[in-house]
Amino acid sequence: MADDPTALAARLAHLEAVAAIEAVKHRYFRACDAKDPAAFRSCFVATGSVLDYGELGSTDADGMAAVFERIALERDPGDGRHVVLDMHHGVHPDIQVVDDDHATGAWTLRFRQVDLAQGTERVLSGEYADEYRREDGAWKIASCVFRAQWSITRPLGADVVVHEVADAQPKSA
């Protein structure tokens, strides 16, 4: 049975689907941290998406991209630096391929945010529950629900120095 070409093809297709789904979620996290609303939006299906981010609200991908753009791209009028700096780490993926075009997934988020306007640092942990759909041959996020489990917000002391590198994105080879 291990040499059955049909079974091997099915197993390979399953592994490729899981890898592609993990890759789209990683692109999503990377887009958030890179402050790239277009890349963020491209991770979702073209129409009919459902995003529920708890305190950030519930909307579709276009609506959340607008929220993302408003928050992530805000700059200090004095020095031009970004006001909010984020770090998203998605860990412990659990991807279930339902069929050739549908899958579900769960992820744990490790999140850290520096808010220079508020003078705070926030550390948060939470869980994503996602649905994925293959669209034009590529896996996209169709539904994304995030629930925070806990967070800590603390003031940044007067001795804290925050450096932001203007172009921190590596160039591809």
C-alpha positions as CSV (number, residue, x, y, z in Angstrom):
1,M,0.0,0.0,0.0
2,A,2.9,2.4,0.6
3,D,3.8,2.2,-3.0
4,D,0.3,2.9,-4.3
5,P,0.7,5.8,-6.7
6,T,-2.8,7.2,-5.9
7,A,-2.2,7.1,-2.2
8,L,1.2,8.7,-2.6
9,A,-0.2,11.5,-4.8
10,A,-3.0,12.1,-2.2
11,R,-0.4,12.3,0.6
12,L,1.8,14.7,-1.4
13,A,-1.2,16.9,-2.3
14,H,-2.1,17.1,1.4
15,L,1.4,18.0,2.4
16,E,1.6,20.6,-0.3
17,A,-1.7,22.1,0.8
18,V,-0.5,22.3,4.4
19,A,2.7,24.0,3.4
20,A,0.9,26.5,1.2
21,I,-1.5,27.4,4.0
22,E,1.3,27.8,6.5
23,A,3.0,30.0,3.9
24,V,0.0,32.3,3.4
25,K,-0.4,32.7,7.2
26,H,3.3,33.6,7.5
27,R,2.9,36.1,4.7
28,Y,0.0,37.6,6.7
29,F,2.1,37.9,9.9
30,R,5.0,39.4,7.9
31,A,2.7,41.9,6.2
32,C,1.4,43.1,9.6
33,D,4.9,43.7,10.9
34,A,6.1,45.3,7.6
35,K,3.2,47.7,7.7
36,D,2.2,46.5,4.2
37,P,-1.6,46.8,3.8
38,A,-1.5,45.5,0.2
39,A,0.4,42.4,1.1
40,F,-2.0,42.0,4.1
41,R,-5.0,42.2,1.9
42,S,-3.6,39.8,-0.7
43,C,-3.6,37.0,2.0
44,F,-7.4,36.9,1.9
45,V,-10.0,35.7,-0.6
46,A,-11.1,38.3,-3.1
47,T,-14.7,38.5,-1.8
48,G,-16.7,37.1,1.1
49,S,-14.1,37.1,3.8
50,V,-15.0,37.2,7.4
51,L,-12.6,38.7,10.0
52,D,-13.3,39.0,13.7
53,Y,-10.4,40.4,15.7
54,G,-12.2,41.0,18.9
55,E,-11.4,44.5,20.2
56,L,-10.4,45.6,16.7
57,G,-13.8,44.6,15.4
58,S,-15.5,42.4,12.8
59,T,-15.5,43.1,9.1
60,D,-14.2,41.7,5.8
61,A,-10.6,41.8,4.5
62,D,-11.1,45.2,2.9
63,G,-12.5,46.7,6.1
64,M,-9.7,45.2,8.2
65,A,-7.1,46.4,5.7
66,A,-8.4,49.9,6.2
67,V,-8.2,49.6,10.0
68,F,-4.7,48.1,9.7
69,E,-3.7,51.0,7.4
70,R,-5.1,53.6,9.9
71,I,-3.3,52.1,12.9
72,A,-0.1,50.7,11.5
73,L,0.8,53.5,9.2
74,E,0.2,56.4,11.6
75,R,3.3,58.5,12.0
76,D,4.4,61.0,14.7
77,P,4.0,64.5,13.2
78,G,7.2,65.6,14.9
79,D,9.8,63.0,13.9
80,G,7.9,61.0,11.2
81,R,8.5,57.7,13.0
82,H,5.7,55.1,13.1
83,V,3.6,55.5,16.3
84,V,2.9,51.8,16.6
85,L,5.5,49.0,16.2
86,D,4.2,45.4,16.1
87,M,5.8,41.9,16.2
88,H,3.6,38.9,15.3
89,H,4.8,35.4,15.8
90,G,2.3,32.7,14.7
91,V,3.2,29.3,16.3
92,H,1.8,25.8,16.8
93,P,-0.1,25.6,13.5
94,D,-2.8,22.9,13.3
95,I,-4.0,22.7,9.7
96,Q,-6.8,20.3,8.7
97,V,-7.3,19.9,5.0
98,V,-11.0,19.3,4.4
99,D,-10.9,18.7,0.7
100,D,-9.0,20.0,-2.4
101,D,-10.3,23.5,-1.9
102,H,-11.1,23.9,1.8
103,A,-9.1,23.7,5.1
104,T,-9.3,24.9,8.6
105,G,-6.5,26.0,10.9
106,A,-5.6,27.0,14.4
107,W,-2.6,29.2,15.4
108,T,-1.2,30.6,18.6
109,L,-0.2,34.2,18.4
110,R,2.7,35.7,20.3
111,F,2.3,39.5,20.0
112,R,4.4,42.4,21.1
113,Q,3.5,46.1,20.5
114,V,5.2,49.3,21.3
115,D,2.9,52.3,21.2
116,L,5.0,55.4,21.2
117,A,2.0,57.8,21.4
118,Q,0.8,56.1,24.6
119,G,4.3,55.3,25.9
120,T,3.4,51.7,26.4
121,E,4.5,48.2,25.6
122,R,1.9,45.4,25.2
123,V,2.6,41.7,25.2
124,L,-0.3,39.5,24.3
125,S,-1.1,35.8,23.6
126,G,-4.1,34.6,21.8
127,E,-5.6,32.0,19.4
128,Y,-6.6,32.2,15.7
129,A,-9.3,30.0,14.2
130,D,-9.1,30.2,10.4
131,E,-10.8,28.8,7.4
132,Y,-8.9,28.6,4.1
133,R,-10.1,28.3,0.5
134,R,-8.2,27.7,-2.7
135,E,-8.8,30.5,-5.1
136,D,-7.3,30.7,-8.6
137,G,-5.0,27.8,-7.5
138,A,-3.7,29.6,-4.4
139,W,-4.7,29.1,-0.8
140,K,-6.1,32.2,0.8
141,I,-7.7,33.0,4.2
142,A,-11.5,33.0,4.0
143,S,-12.3,33.5,7.6
144,C,-10.1,34.6,10.5
145,V,-11.3,34.8,14.1
146,F,-8.8,36.0,16.8
147,R,-9.4,35.8,20.5
148,A,-6.9,37.1,23.0
149,Q,-6.1,34.9,26.0
150,W,-4.1,37.4,28.1
151,S,-2.1,40.5,27.8
152,I,0.2,42.8,29.8
153,T,0.4,46.5,29.1
154,R,3.2,48.4,30.9
155,P,4.6,51.9,30.6
156,L,7.8,52.5,28.7
157,G,10.2,54.1,31.2
158,A,11.9,57.4,30.4
159,D,15.2,55.5,29.9
160,V,13.7,53.4,27.0
161,V,15.1,54.1,23.6
162,V,13.2,52.8,20.6
163,H,15.0,52.5,17.2
164,E,13.1,52.0,14.0
165,V,15.1,51.1,10.9
166,A,13.6,52.8,7.9
167,D,14.0,49.9,5.4
168,A,14.3,46.7,7.5
169,Q,12.9,44.4,4.8
170,P,15.6,42.2,3.3
171,K,15.9,42.2,-0.5
172,S,15.2,38.9,-2.2
173,A,18.0,37.3,-4.1
